[in-house]
């Protein structure tokens, strides 16, 4: 594992390039179990599924993710229900991935 979880997300308002695939794979090695996918517009994002024993555990996890997201100023897409949560992370302003996305992923892993 890396020390990404100790870093702070830097708010991005655009004007910088998103990571290329080589940089994405470099950072992907620093987080646990996250997948990189691209949508129909070729925008890369991180995604990970989390499993839980019941609905309440899923809800508690999602609430903790929300607290971290608000503190970091970086907000993922979240789906959850009985026994699962799915988190999708990317930087909307640059339509892709940058270091803050991996930082948030590492912080999410720490609470799991």
N, C-alpha and C positions, 0 to 999 in steps of 0.2 A: 504494500500500500504506500501511498504518498502522503505528503503533508498538505495536500490541497484543502482538506477540511479546516485547516487553520487560517487560510487566507480569506480575504473579504472580497465579495463580488463587487466589481466596478460597474456602475451604471453606464450603459451604452446608449448613446443617442444617434448612432450611425457615424458615417464618415470614416470608418475603418473597414478593411476587408475581413470577411469571415475566414476562418481557417480553411486551408486546402486539405485534401484527403490525407496527405502525409502528416500534417500537423495534428489532424483529428486522431489518427492512429497512434501517434506519440502520446497524446493525452489520454486516449482510451485505455492504455495500459495502466494508468494511474487510478482508475476507478473500477469497482468490482461488479461485473455482471451487466453493465449497461450495453445496449446495442446502439449502433449508429444506423439510421435509416434515412432515406430521402423521400420526400413527397413527390407528387406529380410535377411540381415546379423545380425539382432538383435542389430543394432546400434541405440540408442535412439537419437532423435532430437526434437527440439522445432519448432512449425510451427504456423503461424497465418495469417489469411486473413484480409485485410483491404479494406473497400469500400469507394469510392469517387464519386463526382458528375460528373466528366469528366476525359478525358485523361490528361489534363494539371495538375490537382490536384494530380493524381496518379504519374505523372512524377516528380513533385516538391517534393512529399513525398519520392520517391525513391532516388532522388538526396540528400536529407537531410540524409537519412539512409546511403548512400554511404559516405558522409562526416564524419559521426560519426564512421562508420566502419573503415575508413582510420585513423582517429585520435586514435581510440582504438587499431588498429592493429588486429582487429578481424572481419572477412569478412563473412557475411551470403550469402546464395543463395537467389536470388531475381527474382521473375517473376512479370511483371506488364503489364497492358494494359488499355483500356478505362474503367475507373471506378473501377479498382481494383489493388491491389498489394498483393503479397504473400511473406512472409519472412520465411526462414528456417535457423535455427541456430544449429550448433553443433561444437565440437572441432575435427577437422580432425586428429590431431596428436595422440589423445587418443581414437579415434573412439567412441565418446560418449559425454556426457554432464558433465560440471563442472561449477563452480561459474561464470566464465567469460561469459558463454552463457546466464545465467540469467541476468547478469549485462547488456549485450548488449540488451536483450529483454526489460528490464526496460527502457533503454535509447531510444529505438525505440518507446515505448509507450508514452514517454514524448513528442516526436515531433508530434505524432498523435493527 
